[in-house]
Amino acid sequence: MTNQRQSYIYNISLYILGFILFWEWLRPLEVVTDTANSIYFVIFTAVCFLLYFFKLPFWLSMPLRFVFLLFILHRLFFEGSFLQLDWISNLYGDIVLNSQALFNSQWMNMSDLVRSFLFLVLLWVMSYLIHYWLIQAKRIFGFYILTIVYLGILDTFTRYDAGDAIVRTIIIGFIMLGSLQMFRLKEREGVKVRSYWLLTLSAMVALSIFVGFQAPMAGPQWPDPVPFIKSAAKGQLFGNTVNKIGYDVDDSRLGGAFINDDTVVFTAEVGKAHYWRIESKDYYTGKGWEVTENAPRVLIEKGNINLGILENVDKEKNLTAKINVTNIGANPHIAYPVDLRSIETDRGVQLLVDPFTGKLYTEKNGEGVQLTSYEITYDYPSFSTGALKLANSGDNAYIKEMYTQLPANLPERVQQLAEEITKNGATRFEKAKAIEAYFSIGDYEYHTKDVAVPGEDQDYVDQFLFETKKGYCDNFSTSMVVLLRSLDIPARWVKGYTQGEYVDTINPDKDLYEVRNSNAHSWVEVYFPGIGWVPFEPTRGFTNLNTFTETAIPANSQTIQDSTQQADQKENEVKQKENEKNKDKSKSVNFLQDIQIPIKEIGIVLGIAAVLLGLLMKYKTRWYPYWILMKVRVRKDKLTPNQIFETLFALLKNKGLKIQSGETLREYAERVDRQLGTIEMKKIMEIYEKVLYSNSKQKEEEMAAIVDLWENLVKKILS
C-alpha cells in the first residue's frame, strides 16, 4: 500500500470519526429543546464534512454549502419550488426584521426561521473547526473532553439518556487520539506508519472497553446530584445537607429530606381559602418531573385572562384578593387561584403566560420584573359530581397523548395496584376519588426528614408505593398522577402553595393569610372532557379546598355530553390552527422518507455533481499529473524555476514521494532517483540549490537545461 493511499484511508477514517463525534452534540436536540427535524441539521453537517474532505476550492465549496443551507431553510419553512426565488425576499425580510433582537441578544424574540439560519451557520463554522483540528492541527483532545462534559451534564440534569452516547464517544475518542498521535510521529520523527497499526489500536480500544464493562462498578456516589450541587453553590459542600422547602423550578430529581422554612413569601387578603397555583408539569421521567414543550411566552390582557384550565363549571364570580410579596426567593413567580380572570399591576407592566404550563411572567420594558404587590379578580369553581361522573370519554387526542405519558420501564406492579384500587369504580371520577382516598386509608405516612431517594435503577413512584411508604406532597401527588396515567386517564402534576396560615379577619368579607415557604405544595389535576382540569388532593393530612356538589348537571349546560362535544370541537380547532401555524416549521418527521426531491432539477444537478466529484477524487492520482503538466507547458515561457520545482514536488507527492521532515534536498533527490531509477532529480536539485541560495540570475542555457531535465523526469514519473 503506497503512502498516498494510506494517507487517503486515514483521512477518510478521521473525517468519519469526527463527524460521528460531532453528531453526539446534535442527537439530544429533539429531547432537551423544542428543535424539530434535527435530521436536516445532521445532513447539513455531513455535507460540510464531505466538501472539506474533497478539498474543493473555496470559490466552489462556499457556494455549494450556502445553496444547500438555503435549500434546507426552504424545505423547513417555505412551500413551492426552490427555483421560485420569491421566497428569498421573505427570508431576507425576516432576517432584517429579527436583526434588532439578534443584536440585543433577545433570542426568544427571534423567529424560528432566523434561529434555524443562525444554527446552520454555526454548524458550518463548527464543521470547519473540526476539519482544522483533525487535518491541520491534528489535535482533538479539547473538543473530545468538552463532548464528554456536555453529555454528562445532559445526562444528569435533563431527561436525555447519554449512557450509550458516552460509551460511543469514549471509543471514538480513543481511536482518534491514537490515530492523530501516529500522524504526529510520522511528521515529526519521520516514522513510517504501518497500516496494521490501526488494527492494533482498534484492538487495544476494544480490549479496554471490554475490561471496563466486565470490571466491578461502584455505585453512584451522588444519589441526587442536583441538591448536592445546589448545596455546594451555597458553601455547603462538605457534610450532610438537606434542602429547605420552598418553590423551585427544578423538579427533575425528587426525593430526599428537607427542613421547614417559615420565611413569609407573600400575604393575601382573600374572601375564601384556596390553593395558590404556579405551574403544571407533564413529563414523568421515573425520577421527577420535566416539561415537554418549551412553548414561547404569550402576551395576554391583564383585564381579560383565560388560562383554559376550566371549561364548563358553576362558579362564584368576581371574587377579589390583594397580594403583597414579602420574600419571593431566588425564583420569581406569580401565585394565583385556579380560575384567574384579571390582575392589576403597576403601569407599564406586561403579563405573559406559558400556555403549556400555565406559569405567569411579568415584564417591563422588555425585561422580567417581580411584582411586589398585585390585585386579582377570580372565579371560585363548584364541581358537580354528577357531571364529573358523566365525563368519561371524548378526550382530545393531544391531551390524551401528552398527559398519559409514562416511562417505558415503569414496573408493572404500579399498574396492577391502580387496577386493584379502582376495581369498584365505574367512572373516571370514581377511579380518581378511589386513588385519592387510597393514601389516607392505607399505611402511608407523611414525613419530611426520613425520605428516600431512588437509586439509579429505581422508580420514584414504585419505591414510595411498595417500599418506603414515607414521603411528603411530591411523593403522594406524583404517585396519584402515575397511577391514573397507568389507567389511561389524563392527569398532570401541579405545584404552588396551600392557602397559607390564617392571621386575622380584616372585615366580614376578607381574611388575611400568610403564605410561607413551608406552604409550598404539589397536587394533582385530572382532565374531564367538557369540564377541564379538576384539582385533587392525595397528600395525607391535607384537604381538597374545592367545592364538590351533588348536582346532576352543571347549571349552565344542557348535558355533559354536549359540553364534551363542544370541548372536543374547540380543542380540534385550536390544534388545527396550531398545526397550520407550525406547518412550515416541520413538514416531516423523517426526512429520508418524506423527501421526494421536489426540486428535480436541483436534485439531478447535485447528484451528477456528487458522482463526478467522487470519480475525480477516486482517480485523482491518474489525472492530476497530466493537469499539472498541461499547466506548465502552457505557461512554460512565463514560469520561474521556483514555480517549476513546486509543480515537480506536487507530482512527486502525488506519486507518494513527499519530502520528509528533517530530510535535506540532496537526501530527498537521492531517494527519488533510487526509487524511480532516474538521475535527473539529483541534477535538478543542484540547480535548485543555486536558485535558493544564490542571488544571481539564471542564464537562458541553465533555464533550458532545467526544463529539459524536468520534462524527462516528469515522463518517467507518469510512466
Secondary structure, DSSP 4 states (H G I P E B T S, - for coil): --HHHHHHHHHHHHHHHHHHHHHHHHTTHHHHSS---HHHHHHHHHHHHHHHHHT--HHHHHHHHHHHHHHHHHHHH--S-TT-THHHHHHHHHHHHHHHHHHTT-GGGS-HHHHHHHHHHHHHHHHHHHHIIIIII---HHHHHHHHHHHHHHHHHSS---HHHHHHHHHHHHHHHHHHHHHHHHHHH-PPPPTHHHHHHHHHHHHHHHHHHHS--PPPS-SSHHHHHHHHHTT--SS---EEPS--S--SS--S-EE----EEEEEEESS---EEEEEE-EE-SSSEE-S--PPPEEE-TTS---SSB-S-EEEEEEEEEEEES---SS----B-TTEEEEE--TTEEEEE-TTT--EEEEETTEE---SEEEEEEEEEEEEHHHHHH--S---HHHHHHTT---TT--HHHHHHHHHHTTT--SHHHHHHHHHHHHHHSS-EE-SSS-----TT--HHHHIIIII-EE-HHHHHHHHHHHHHHTT--EEEEEEE-S-EEEEEEETTEEEEEEEGGGEEEEEEEEETTTEEEEE--STT----SEEE--SS-TT-S-HHHHHHHHHHHHHHHHHHHHHHHTTT-S-S-HHHH---SSHHHHHHHHHHHHHHHHHHHTHHHHHHHHHHHHHHHTGGG--HHHHHHHHHHHHHHTT-PPPTT--HHHHHHHHHHHHT-SHHHHHHHHHHHHHH--SPPPHHHHHHHHHHHHHHHHHHH-
